[in-house]
C-alpha cells in the first residue's frame, strides 16, 4: 500500500482538504476512492497525527498523508517476457518497447504484450498492480512508453508528457522545421487505416528535418494531438510516407516495418513536479535503414537528440 505525503505551503493555508489535494494534482476520482474505499486522510504536525475529513481546513506546514487504495483486479495475465526499463520511480516507469510487440492485449494480440511482461515483473517483486500506459505506440513502432505506477500519477503524467519521435521518410525534404495541420479520419470501412479528410478530427504534427539525402530524410516529430497513426498519415499526405510503411505508401526495401521510433520523453514527476527526460537508444533496423539512405550514423543521431525536449528551457 503506497503512501503519499504533501506539505501544506503558506499559499494554501486555510484551504479545505479536498481543494488543497486538487491543487496538489490529486484527481477528484482518487480523492473519492481514498475517502470511500481506502483508509482516509490524516494530517501530521510534529508528532501528532489526526484523522480528518475532506472538509477539514489545512494549515501551513502540516503534512497531509493518505494511502492509495488497492489496485482493481486486471484480466491481463502475467507472462515471463523481457522488459527493458529505462527509468523508474514510485510514480512513473519508462519502458523501451521493441518493434513487433503490442503495448496492450487486443483481439488479435491476446498475449505477448508489454502489459503481460510488466505484470509478470510486478509479480516477481511480490506486488499487485495494473498496467497504465500514458502514451501508446503502434505494435511496429519502437521506443519509449511512459507508464503510471498508480492512479494518482496517471492524470498528472498525462498532462505534462511531451514526446519526440524519429521518422525516416521517403524523398528529400529541406532541412528545417515545419507544421502539418490537417484533420484525420477513419479510412472507409477499415478498422486500422486512417486518412486526411475534411470531416476528420483536428490533428497537428510539428517536425524538424534533421538530415536529408537524395532519397530520404530523418525527421524529429512532435505530435501536438494524439490521433491514431498521426505521424504516418500526415507524412504520407505530405507526399513523404515513412520508409517501410506499406499501409500508407512506403517501401520496404531498406526496412521491413514503418520507420518510426519514440526517441525522447519529457514529463514532470508527480508530487514535486520535477522535470524528467528520458532518451531511447535507436534500434538496429532503424540505424541500418539510415545507413542505407546515406544519413547520419548512431553517434550523430544521438548527439542531435541531446538538445530535444531539454528539462530546462
ZADO-1210 file (C-alpha; in nm, 4 decimals, padded with zeros to 6 digits):
<atoms>
<atom x="00.0000" y="00.0000" z="00.0000" code="UNK" pos="1"/>
<atom x="00.1635" y="00.3214" z="-00.1193" code="UNK" pos="2"/>
<atom x="00.1510" y="00.6318" z="00.0999" code="UNK" pos="3"/>
<atom x="00.1531" y="00.9857" z="-00.0392" code="UNK" pos="4"/>
<atom x="00.2570" y="01.2912" z="00.1620" code="UNK" pos="5"/>
<atom x="00.2031" y="01.6618" z="00.0872" code="UNK" pos="6"/>
<atom x="00.3334" y="01.9547" z="00.2917" code="UNK" pos="7"/>
<atom x="00.0925" y="02.2495" z="00.3081" code="UNK" pos="8"/>
<atom x="00.2572" y="02.5689" z="00.1759" code="UNK" pos="9"/>
<atom x="00.1689" y="02.9119" z="00.3103" code="UNK" pos="10"/>
<atom x="-00.0312" y="02.9852" z="-00.0041" code="UNK" pos="11"/>
<atom x="-00.2738" y="02.7022" z="00.0825" code="UNK" pos="12"/>
<atom x="-00.3277" y="02.7888" z="00.4490" code="UNK" pos="13"/>
<atom x="-00.6937" y="02.7541" z="00.5449" code="UNK" pos="14"/>
<atom x="-00.7969" y="02.5613" z="00.2323" code="UNK" pos="15"/>
<atom x="-01.0439" y="02.2778" z="00.2533" code="UNK" pos="16"/>
<atom x="-00.8559" y="01.9482" z="00.2338" code="UNK" pos="17"/>
<atom x="-01.0205" y="01.8374" z="-00.0908" code="UNK" pos="18"/>
<atom x="-00.9359" y="02.1676" z="-00.2604" code="UNK" pos="19"/>
<atom x="-00.5783" y="02.1516" z="-00.1331" code="UNK" pos="20"/>
<atom x="-00.5368" y="01.8000" z="-00.2736" code="UNK" pos="21"/>
<atom x="-00.6747" y="01.9069" z="-00.6123" code="UNK" pos="22"/>
<atom x="-00.4226" y="02.1936" z="-00.6050" code="UNK" pos="23"/>
<atom x="-00.1508" y="01.9325" z="-00.5489" code="UNK" pos="24"/>
<atom x="-00.2665" y="01.7418" z="-00.8555" code="UNK" pos="25"/>
<atom x="-00.4704" y="01.4671" z="-00.6902" code="UNK" pos="26"/>
<atom x="-00.7705" y="01.3867" z="-00.9101" code="UNK" pos="27"/>
<atom x="-01.1243" y="01.4029" z="-00.7741" code="UNK" pos="28"/>
<atom x="-01.1623" y="01.0329" z="-00.8589" code="UNK" pos="29"/>
<atom x="-00.8571" y="00.9494" z="-00.6466" code="UNK" pos="30"/>
<atom x="-00.9876" y="01.1609" z="-00.3571" code="UNK" pos="31"/>
<atom x="-01.3223" y="00.9805" z="-00.3680" code="UNK" pos="32"/>
<atom x="-01.1523" y="00.6400" z="-00.3809" code="UNK" pos="33"/>
<atom x="-00.9424" y="00.7189" z="-00.0726" code="UNK" pos="34"/>
<atom x="-01.2473" y="00.8549" z="00.1073" code="UNK" pos="35"/>
<atom x="-01.4868" y="00.5689" z="00.0353" code="UNK" pos="36"/>
<atom x="-01.2636" y="00.2698" z="-00.0430" code="UNK" pos="37"/>
<atom x="-00.9382" y="00.3445" z="00.1365" code="UNK" pos="38"/>
<atom x="-00.8179" y="00.4286" z="00.4835" code="UNK" pos="39"/>
<atom x="-00.8975" y="00.8002" z="00.4669" code="UNK" pos="40"/>
<atom x="-00.6802" y="01.1079" z="00.5221" code="UNK" pos="41"/>
<atom x="-00.4704" y="01.2312" z="00.8116" code="UNK" pos="42"/>
<atom x="-00.2611" y="01.5361" z="00.8906" code="UNK" pos="43"/>
<atom x="00.0659" y="01.5433" z="01.0812" code="UNK" pos="44"/>
<atom x="00.2151" y="01.8338" z="01.2688" code="UNK" pos="45"/>
<atom x="00.5175" y="01.7376" z="01.4748" code="UNK" pos="46"/>
<atom x="00.4440" y="01.4032" z="01.6441" code="UNK" pos="47"/>
<atom x="00.0673" y="01.4405" z="01.6288" code="UNK" pos="48"/>
<atom x="-00.1336" y="01.2536" z="01.3637" code="UNK" pos="49"/>
<atom x="-00.5032" y="01.3414" z="01.3233" code="UNK" pos="50"/>
<atom x="-00.7587" y="01.1627" z="01.1007" code="UNK" pos="51"/>
<atom x="-00.9503" y="01.4251" z="00.9024" code="UNK" pos="52"/>
<atom x="-01.2362" y="01.4549" z="00.6528" code="UNK" pos="53"/>
<atom x="-01.2245" y="01.6292" z="00.3169" code="UNK" pos="54"/>
<atom x="-01.3872" y="01.9447" z="00.4587" code="UNK" pos="55"/>
<atom x="-01.1002" y="01.9892" z="00.7092" code="UNK" pos="56"/>
<atom x="-00.9142" y="02.3214" z="00.6798" code="UNK" pos="57"/>
<atom x="-00.5421" y="02.2603" z="00.6355" code="UNK" pos="58"/>
<atom x="-00.2762" y="02.4789" z="00.7946" code="UNK" pos="59"/>
<atom x="00.0701" y="02.5867" z="00.6839" code="UNK" pos="60"/>
<atom x="00.3466" y="02.3276" z="00.7428" code="UNK" pos="61"/>
<atom x="00.1063" y="02.0421" z="00.8128" code="UNK" pos="62"/>
<atom x="00.1770" y="01.7147" z="00.6336" code="UNK" pos="63"/>
<atom x="-00.1282" y="01.5638" z="00.4664" code="UNK" pos="64"/>
<atom x="-00.0951" y="01.1870" z="00.4205" code="UNK" pos="65"/>
<atom x="-00.3056" y="00.9094" z="00.2759" code="UNK" pos="66"/>
<atom x="-00.2707" y="00.5575" z="00.1418" code="UNK" pos="67"/>
<atom x="-00.3683" y="00.4876" z="-00.2148" code="UNK" pos="68"/>
<atom x="-00.6496" y="00.2307" z="-00.2370" code="UNK" pos="69"/>
<atom x="-00.5673" y="-00.1219" z="-00.3578" code="UNK" pos="70"/>
<atom x="-00.5449" y="-00.1592" z="-00.7327" code="UNK" pos="71"/>
<atom x="-00.8514" y="-00.3048" z="-00.9089" code="UNK" pos="72"/>
<atom x="-00.8224" y="-00.6592" z="-01.0492" code="UNK" pos="73"/>
<atom x="-00.6983" y="-00.6913" z="-01.4075" code="UNK" pos="74"/>
<atom x="-00.7764" y="-00.9533" z="-01.6693" code="UNK" pos="75"/>
<atom x="-00.4255" y="-00.9287" z="-01.8171" code="UNK" pos="76"/>
<atom x="-00.2189" y="-01.2377" z="-01.7367" code="UNK" pos="77"/>
<atom x="00.1458" y="-01.2119" z="-01.6247" code="UNK" pos="78"/>
<atom x="00.3929" y="-01.3628" z="-01.8724" code="UNK" pos="79"/>
<atom x="00.7712" y="-01.4017" z="-01.8400" code="UNK" pos="80"/>
<atom x="00.8700" y="-01.1574" z="-02.1128" code="UNK" pos="81"/>
<atom x="01.1813" y="-00.9372" z="-02.1186" code="UNK" pos="82"/>
<atom x="01.1025" y="-00.5779" z="-02.0209" code="UNK" pos="83"/>
<atom x="01.3583" y="-00.3011" z="-02.0797" code="UNK" pos="84"/>
<atom x="01.3016" y="-00.0431" z="-01.8045" code="UNK" pos="85"/>
<atom x="01.4960" y="00.2756" z="-01.8777" code="UNK" pos="86"/>
<atom x="01.3594" y="00.4830" z="-01.5882" code="UNK" pos="87"/>
<atom x="01.1569" y="00.4063" z="-01.2754" code="UNK" pos="88"/>
<atom x="01.0469" y="00.5796" z="-00.9555" code="UNK" pos="89"/>
<atom x="00.7441" y="00.5425" z="-00.7278" code="UNK" pos="90"/>
<atom x="00.5241" y="00.7358" z="-00.9715" code="UNK" pos="91"/>
<atom x="00.6446" y="00.6564" z="-01.3214" code="UNK" pos="92"/>
<atom x="00.8245" y="00.3978" z="-01.5292" code="UNK" pos="93"/>
<atom x="00.9542" y="00.4351" z="-01.8835" code="UNK" pos="94"/>
<atom x="00.9812" y="00.1165" z="-02.0877" code="UNK" pos="95"/>
<atom x="01.1746" y="00.0749" z="-02.4123" code="UNK" pos="96"/>
<atom x="00.9484" y="-00.1244" z="-02.6452" code="UNK" pos="97"/>
<atom x="01.0937" y="-00.3120" z="-02.9412" code="UNK" pos="98"/>
<atom x="00.9068" y="-00.3179" z="-03.2700" code="UNK" pos="99"/>
<atom x="00.6770" y="-00.6175" z="-03.3140" code="UNK" pos="100"/>
<atom x="00.5323" y="-00.6137" z="-02.9617" code="UNK" pos="101"/>
<atom x="00.1902" y="-00.4676" z="-02.8835" code="UNK" pos="102"/>
<atom x="00.1504" y="-00.2402" z="-02.5805" code="UNK" pos="103"/>
<atom x="-00.1785" y="-00.3928" z="-02.4609" code="UNK" pos="104"/>
<atom x="-00.3629" y="-00.7192" z="-02.5325" code="UNK" pos="105"/>
<atom x="-00.6121" y="-00.6831" z="-02.8169" code="UNK" pos="106"/>
<atom x="-00.8461" y="-00.9111" z="-03.0047" code="UNK" pos="107"/>
<atom x="-00.5607" y="-01.0062" z="-03.2388" code="UNK" pos="108"/>
<atom x="-00.2809" y="-00.9992" z="-02.9796" code="UNK" pos="109"/>
<atom x="-00.4113" y="-01.1526" z="-02.6573" code="UNK" pos="110"/>
<atom x="-00.0681" y="-01.2269" z="-02.5106" code="UNK" pos="111"/>
<atom x="00.2971" y="-01.1453" z="-02.5508" code="UNK" pos="112"/>
<atom x="00.2402" y="-00.7743" z="-02.4926" code="UNK" pos="113"/>
<atom x="00.4188" y="-00.5129" z="-02.2870" code="UNK" pos="114"/>
<atom x="00.1342" y="-00.5316" z="-02.0348" code="UNK" pos="115"/>
<atom x="00.1797" y="-00.9061" z="-01.9836" code="UNK" pos="116"/>
<atom x="00.5518" y="-00.8645" z="-01.9239" code="UNK" pos="117"/>
<atom x="00.5037" y="-00.5707" z="-01.6846" code="UNK" pos="118"/>
<atom x="00.2563" y="-00.7643" z="-01.4673" code="UNK" pos="119"/>
<atom x="00.4982" y="-01.0566" z="-01.4503" code="UNK" pos="120"/>
<atom x="00.7685" y="-00.8152" z="-01.3341" code="UNK" pos="121"/>
<atom x="00.5397" y="-00.6891" z="-01.0571" code="UNK" pos="122"/>
<atom x="00.4501" y="-01.0462" z="-00.9598" code="UNK" pos="123"/>
<atom x="00.8190" y="-01.1372" z="-00.9234" code="UNK" pos="124"/>
<atom x="00.8573" y="-00.8409" z="-00.6843" code="UNK" pos="125"/>
<atom x="00.5572" y="-00.9568" z="-00.4827" code="UNK" pos="126"/>
<atom x="00.3484" y="-00.6575" z="-00.5901" code="UNK" pos="127"/>
<atom x="-00.0058" y="-00.6239" z="-00.7183" code="UNK" pos="128"/>
<atom x="-00.0822" y="-00.3680" z="-00.9809" code="UNK" pos="129"/>
<atom x="-00.2184" y="-00.2823" z="-01.3214" code="UNK" pos="130"/>
<atom x="-00.0503" y="-00.1619" z="-01.6390" code="UNK" pos="131"/>
<atom x="-00.1181" y="00.2096" z="-01.7026" code="UNK" pos="132"/>
<atom x="00.0488" y="00.3311" z="-02.0224" code="UNK" pos="133"/>
<atom x="00.0278" y="00.7088" z="-02.0546" code="UNK" pos="134"/>
<atom x="00.1324" y="00.7073" z="-02.4207" code="UNK" pos="135"/>
<atom x="00.0618" y="00.4171" z="-02.6551" code="UNK" pos="136"/>
<atom x="00.2545" y="00.3381" z="-02.9693" code="UNK" pos="137"/>
<atom x="00.1739" y="00.1050" z="-03.2567" code="UNK" pos="138"/>
<atom x="00.2895" y="-00.2556" z="-03.2485" code="UNK" pos="139"/>
<atom x="00.5580" y="-00.1930" z="-03.5105" code="UNK" pos="140"/>
<atom x="00.6662" y="00.1426" z="-03.3702" code="UNK" pos="141"/>
<atom x="00.9653" y="00.1118" z="-03.1391" code="UNK" pos="142"/>
<atom x="01.0686" y="00.3254" z="-02.8460" code="UNK" pos="143"/>
<atom x="00.9547" y="00.4755" z="-02.5207" code="UNK" pos="144"/>
<atom x="00.6307" y="00.4064" z="-02.3368" code="UNK" pos="145"/>
<atom x="00.5573" y="00.6081" z="-02.0206" code="UNK" pos="146"/>
<atom x="00.3612" y="00.4197" z="-01.7541" code="UNK" pos="147"/>
<atom x="00.1974" y="00.5444" z="-01.4354" code="UNK" pos="148"/>
<atom x="00.2708" y="00.3430" z="-01.1226" code="UNK" pos="149"/>
<atom x="-00.0610" y="00.4324" z="-00.9575" code="UNK" pos="150"/>
<atom x="-00.3943" y="00.6073" z="-01.0050" code="UNK" pos="151"/>
<atom x="-00.2651" y="00.9357" z="-00.8602" code="UNK" pos="152"/>
<atom x="00.0239" y="00.9589" z="-01.1055" code="UNK" pos="153"/>
<atom x="-00.1685" y="00.8756" z="-01.4239" code="UNK" pos="154"/>
<atom x="-00.3526" y="01.2062" z="-01.4862" code="UNK" pos="155"/>
<atom x="-00.0554" y="01.4146" z="-01.3748" code="UNK" pos="156"/>
<atom x="00.1797" y="01.2372" z="-01.6163" code="UNK" pos="157"/>
<atom x="-00.0733" y="01.2606" z="-01.8986" code="UNK" pos="158"/>
<atom x="-00.0941" y="01.6392" z="-01.8522" code="UNK" pos="159"/>
<atom x="00.2804" y="01.7004" z="-01.8737" code="UNK" pos="160"/>
<atom x="00.4267" y="01.4358" z="-02.1057" code="UNK" pos="161"/>
<atom x="00.5881" y="01.5551" z="-02.4279" code="UNK" pos="162"/>
<atom x="00.7108" y="01.3173" z="-02.6976" code="UNK" pos="163"/>
<atom x="00.9662" y="01.3290" z="-02.9758" code="UNK" pos="164"/>
<atom x="00.9586" y="01.0617" z="-03.2459" code="UNK" pos="165"/>
<atom x="01.2218" y="00.9965" z="-03.5067" code="UNK" pos="166"/>
<atom x="01.0847" y="00.9114" z="-03.8504" code="UNK" pos="167"/>
<atom x="01.2700" y="00.8092" z="-04.1633" code="UNK" pos="168"/>
<atom x="01.0613" y="00.9407" z="-04.4528" code="UNK" pos="169"/>
<atom x="01.0926" y="00.8828" z="-04.8247" code="UNK" pos="170"/>
<atom x="01.2015" y="01.1591" z="-05.0586" code="UNK" pos="171"/>
<atom x="01.4243" y="01.4577" z="-04.9837" code="UNK" pos="172"/>
<atom x="01.2934" y="01.7304" z="-04.7541" code="UNK" pos="173"/>
<atom x="01.4664" y="02.0639" z="-04.6903" code="UNK" pos="174"/>
<atom x="01.6434" y="02.0802" z="-04.3544" code="UNK" pos="175"/>
<atom x="01.4395" y="02.2944" z="-04.1154" code="UNK" pos="176"/>
<atom x="01.1101" y="02.2988" z="-03.9289" code="UNK" pos="177"/>
<atom x="00.7503" y="02.2588" z="-04.0416" code="UNK" pos="178"/>
<atom x="00.3956" y="02.2008" z="-03.9221" code="UNK" pos="179"/>
<atom x="00.1272" y="01.9713" z="-04.0600" code="UNK" pos="180"/>
<atom x="-00.2238" y="02.0786" z="-03.9604" code="UNK" pos="181"/>
<atom x="-00.4825" y="01.8657" z="-04.1415" code="UNK" pos="182"/>
<atom x="-00.7711" y="01.6574" z="-03.9976" code="UNK" pos="183"/>
<atom x="-00.7552" y="01.2786" z="-03.9772" code="UNK" pos="184"/>
<atom x="-01.0493" y="01.0383" z="-04.0130" code="UNK" pos="185"/>
<atom x="-01.1053" y="00.6646" z="-04.0412" code="UNK" pos="186"/>
<atom x="-01.0346" y="00.5381" z="-04.3925" code="UNK" pos="187"/>
<atom x="-01.3507" y="00.3899" z="-04.5431" code="UNK" pos="188"/>
<atom x="-01.4673" y="00.0834" z="-04.3556" code="UNK" pos="189"/>
<atom x="-01.1158" y="-00.0028" z="-04.2364" code="UNK" pos="190"/>
<atom x="-01.0647" y="-00.0662" z="-03.8662" code="UNK" pos="191"/>
<atom x="-00.6944" y="00.0156" z="-03.8931" code="UNK" pos="192"/>
<atom x="-00.6444" y="00.2629" z="-04.1772" code="UNK" pos="193"/>
<atom x="-00.6704" y="00.6403" z="-04.1407" code="UNK" pos="194"/>
<atom x="-00.6655" y="00.9226" z="-04.3924" code="UNK" pos="195"/>
<atom x="-00.6694" y="01.3004" z="-04.4202" code="UNK" pos="196"/>
<atom x="-01.0280" y="01.4173" z="-04.4680" code="UNK" pos="197"/>
<atom x="-01.2073" y="01.7475" z="-04.4150" code="UNK" pos="198"/>
<atom x="-01.4575" y="01.5970" z="-04.1706" code="UNK" pos="199"/>
<atom x="-01.1850" y="01.4327" z="-03.9636" code="UNK" pos="200"/>
<atom x="-01.0609" y="01.5257" z="-03.6175" code="UNK" pos="201"/>
<atom x="-00.8179" y="01.8189" z="-03.5838" code="UNK" pos="202"/>
<atom x="-00.4628" y="01.6828" z="-03.5995" code="UNK" pos="203"/>
<atom x="-00.1325" y="01.8689" z="-03.5719" code="UNK" pos="204"/>
<atom x="00.2244" y="01.7427" z="-03.6074" code="UNK" pos="205"/>
<atom x="00.5239" y="01.9728" z="-03.5718" code="UNK" pos="206"/>
<atom x="00.8533" y="01.8496" z="-03.7121" code="UNK" pos="207"/>
<atom x="01.2169" y="01.9298" z="-03.7812" code="UNK" pos="208"/>
<atom x="01.4155" y="01.7771" z="-04.0660" code="UNK" pos="209"/>
<atom x="01.7462" y="01.6818" z="-03.9055" code="UNK" pos="210"/>
<atom x="01.9220" y="01.5485" z="-04.2158" code="UNK" pos="211"/>
<atom x="01.8362" y="01.4630" z="-04.5751" code="UNK" pos="212"/>
<atom x="01.9815" y="01.2685" z="-04.8660" code="UNK" pos="213"/>
<atom x="01.8655" y="01.2356" z="-05.2255" code="UNK" pos="214"/>
<atom x="01.6263" y="00.9546" z="-05.1290" code="UNK" pos="215"/>
<atom x="01.5210" y="01.0007" z="-04.7644" code="UNK" pos="216"/>
<atom x="01.5041" y="01.2433" z="-04.4720" code="UNK" pos="217"/>
<atom x="01.5497" y="01.1923" z="-04.0983" code="UNK" pos="218"/>
<atom x="01.2795" y="01.3874" z="-03.9156" code="UNK" pos="219"/>
<atom x="01.2105" y="01.4584" z="-03.5479" code="UNK" pos="220"/>
<atom x="00.8337" y="01.4724" z="-03.4945" code="UNK" pos="221"/>
<atom x="00.6355" y="01.6325" z="-03.2134" code="UNK" pos="222"/>
<atom x="00.2676" y="01.5307" z="-03.2171" code="UNK" pos="223"/>
<atom x="00.0567" y="01.8139" z="-03.0752" code="UNK" pos="224"/>
<atom x="-00.2530" y="01.5947" z="-03.0943" code="UNK" pos="225"/>
<atom x="-00.2637" y="01.2187" z="-03.0481" code="UNK" pos="226"/>
<atom x="-00.4614" y="01.0640" z="-03.3338" code="UNK" pos="227"/>
<atom x="-00.4196" y="00.7024" z="-03.4422" code="UNK" pos="228"/>
<atom x="-00.1300" y="00.6713" z="-03.6929" code="UNK" pos="229"/>
<atom x="-00.0997" y="01.0502" z="-03.6903" code="UNK" pos="230"/>
<atom x="00.2648" y="01.0873" z="-03.7940" code="UNK" pos="231"/>
<atom x="00.2346" y="00.8125" z="-04.0543" code="UNK" pos="232"/>
<atom x="-00.0798" y="00.9626" z="-04.2100" code="UNK" pos="233"/>
<atom x="00.0484" y="01.3191" z="-04.2034" code="UNK" pos="234"/>
<atom x="00.3750" y="01.2441" z="-04.3821" code="UNK" pos="235"/>
<atom x="00.2010" y="01.0216" z="-04.6357" code="UNK" pos="236"/>
<atom x="-00.0370" y="01.3114" z="-04.7092" code="UNK" pos="237"/>
<atom x="00.2653" y="01.5394" z="-04.7442" code="UNK" pos="238"/>
<atom x="00.3993" y="01.3059" z="-05.0144" code="UNK" pos="239"/>
<atom x="00.6727" y="01.1616" z="-04.7933" code="UNK" pos="240"/>
<atom x="00.5489" y="00.8307" z="-04.6463" code="UNK" pos="241"/>
<atom x="00.7589" y="00.6633" z="-04.3811" code="UNK" pos="242"/>
<atom x="01.0102" y="00.4105" z="-04.5075" code="UNK" pos="243"/>
<atom x="00.8702" y="00.0598" z="-04.4596" code="UNK" pos="244"/>
<atom x="00.5123" y="00.1857" z="-04.4130" code="UNK" pos="245"/>
<atom x="00.3350" y="-00.0200" z="-04.6796" code="UNK" pos="246"/>
<atom x="-00.0064" y="00.0740" z="-04.5326" code="UNK" pos="247"/>
<atom x="00.0475" y="00.4381" z="-04.6289" code="UNK" pos="248"/>
<atom x="00.2568" y="00.4117" z="-04.9448" code="UNK" pos="249"/>
<atom x="00.6061" y="00.3472" z="-04.8088" code="UNK" pos="250"/>
<atom x="00.8505" y="00.0899" z="-04.9496" code="UNK" pos="251"/>
<atom x="01.0098" y="-00.1994" z="-04.7604" code="UNK" pos="252"/>
<atom x="01.3428" y="-00.2093" z="-04.9457" code="UNK" pos="253"/>
<atom x="01.5556" y="-00.0707" z="-04.6579" code="UNK" pos="254"/>
<atom x="01.3406" y="-00.1539" z="-04.3541" code="UNK" pos="255"/>
<atom x="01.0670" y="-00.4154" z="-04.3034" code="UNK" pos="256"/>
<atom x="00.8427" y="-00.2066" z="-04.0738" code="UNK" pos="257"/>
<atom x="00.7439" y="00.1576" z="-04.0640" code="UNK" pos="258"/>
<atom x="01.0487" y="00.3583" z="-03.9584" code="UNK" pos="259"/>
<atom x="00.9135" y="00.5319" z="-03.6502" code="UNK" pos="260"/>
<atom x="01.0786" y="00.5397" z="-03.3073" code="UNK" pos="261"/>
<atom x="00.9679" y="00.7218" z="-02.9907" code="UNK" pos="262"/>
<atom x="01.3100" y="00.8601" z="-02.9037" code="UNK" pos="263"/>
<atom x="01.2605" y="01.1164" z="-02.6232" code="UNK" pos="264"/>
<atom x="01.0035" y="01.1674" z="-02.3472" code="UNK" pos="265"/>
<atom x="00.9845" y="01.4591" z="-02.1085" code="UNK" pos="266"/>
<atom x="00.7426" y="01.4733" z="-01.8167" code="UNK" pos="267"/>
<atom x="00.7052" y="01.6237" z="-01.4715" code="UNK" pos="268"/>
<atom x="00.7350" y="01.3923" z="-01.1755" code="UNK" pos="269"/>
<atom x="00.4053" y="01.3960" z="-00.9825" code="UNK" pos="270"/>
<atom x="00.4078" y="01.5351" z="-00.6266" code="UNK" pos="271"/>
<atom x="00.7188" y="01.7548" z="-00.6667" code="UNK" pos="272"/>
<atom x="00.6748" y="01.8473" z="-01.0375" code="UNK" pos="273"/>
<atom x="01.0459" y="01.7994" z="-01.1062" code="UNK" pos="274"/>
<atom x="01.1089" y="01.7549" z="-01.4814" code="UNK" pos="275"/>
<atom x="01.2412" y="01.4238" z="-01.6092" code="UNK" pos="276"/>
<atom x="01.3827" y="01.3494" z="-01.9539" code="UNK" pos="277"/>
<atom x="01.4393" y="01.0001" z="-02.0935" code="UNK" pos="278"/>
<atom x="01.6078" y="00.9147" z="-02.4232" code="UNK" pos="279"/>
<atom x="01.5980" y="00.5802" z="-02.6017" code="UNK" pos="280"/>
<atom x="01.8810" y="00.4214" z="-02.7997" code="UNK" pos="281"/>
<atom x="01.7910" y="00.3643" z="-03.1634" code="UNK" pos="282"/>
<atom x="01.7133" y="00.0065" z="-03.2726" code="UNK" pos="283"/>
<atom x="01.9458" y="-00.1661" z="-03.5168" code="UNK" pos="284"/>
<atom x="01.6962" y="-00.1895" z="-03.8039" code="UNK" pos="285"/>
<atom x="01.6356" y="00.1865" z="-03.7893" code="UNK" pos="286"/>
<atom x="02.0090" y="00.2576" z="-03.7843" code="UNK" pos="287"/>
<atom x="02.0673" y="00.0194" z="-04.0758" code="UNK" pos="288"/>
<atom x="01.7963" y="00.1982" z="-04.2756" code="UNK" pos="289"/>
<atom x="01.9610" y="00.5356" z="-04.2053" code="UNK" pos="290"/>
<atom x="02.2905" y="00.3920" z="-04.3264" code="UNK" pos="291"/>
<atom x="02.1271" y="00.2591" z="-04.6449" code="UNK" pos="292"/>
<atom x="01.9767" y="00.6040" z="-04.7042" code="UNK" pos="293"/>
<atom x="02.3159" y="00.7755" z="-04.6562" code="UNK" pos="294"/>
<atom x="02.2003" y="00.9546" z="-04.3432" code="UNK" pos="295"/>
<atom x="02.3833" y="01.0182" z="-04.0110" code="UNK" pos="296"/>
<atom x="02.5125" y="00.7272" z="-03.8039" code="UNK" pos="297"/>
<atom x="02.4198" y="00.6285" z="-03.4495" code="UNK" pos="298"/>
<atom x="02.6541" y="00.8686" z="-03.2716" code="UNK" pos="299"/>
<atom x="02.5496" y="01.1669" z="-03.4840" code="UNK" pos="300"/>
<atom x="02.1795" y="01.0968" z="-03.4357" code="UNK" pos="301"/>
<atom x="02.2168" y="01.0583" z="-03.0594" code="UNK" pos="302"/>
<atom x="02.4035" y="01.3896" z="-03.0493" code="UNK" pos="303"/>
<atom x="02.1240" y="01.5560" z="-03.2496" code="UNK" pos="304"/>
<atom x="01.8721" y="01.4332" z="-02.9933" code="UNK" pos="305"/>
<atom x="02.0570" y="01.5741" z="-02.6912" code="UNK" pos="306"/>
<atom x="01.9007" y="01.9172" z="-02.7396" code="UNK" pos="307"/>
<atom x="01.5471" y="01.7847" z="-02.7990" code="UNK" pos="308"/>
<atom x="01.2943" y="01.8465" z="-02.5181" code="UNK" pos="309"/>
<atom x="01.5500" y="01.9595" z="-02.2586" code="UNK" pos="310"/>
<atom x="01.4458" y="01.9615" z="-01.8921" code="UNK" pos="311"/>
<atom x="01.5374" y="02.3305" z="-01.8607" code="UNK" pos="312"/>
<atom x="01.4154" y="02.5720" z="-02.1247" code="UNK" pos="313"/>
</atoms>
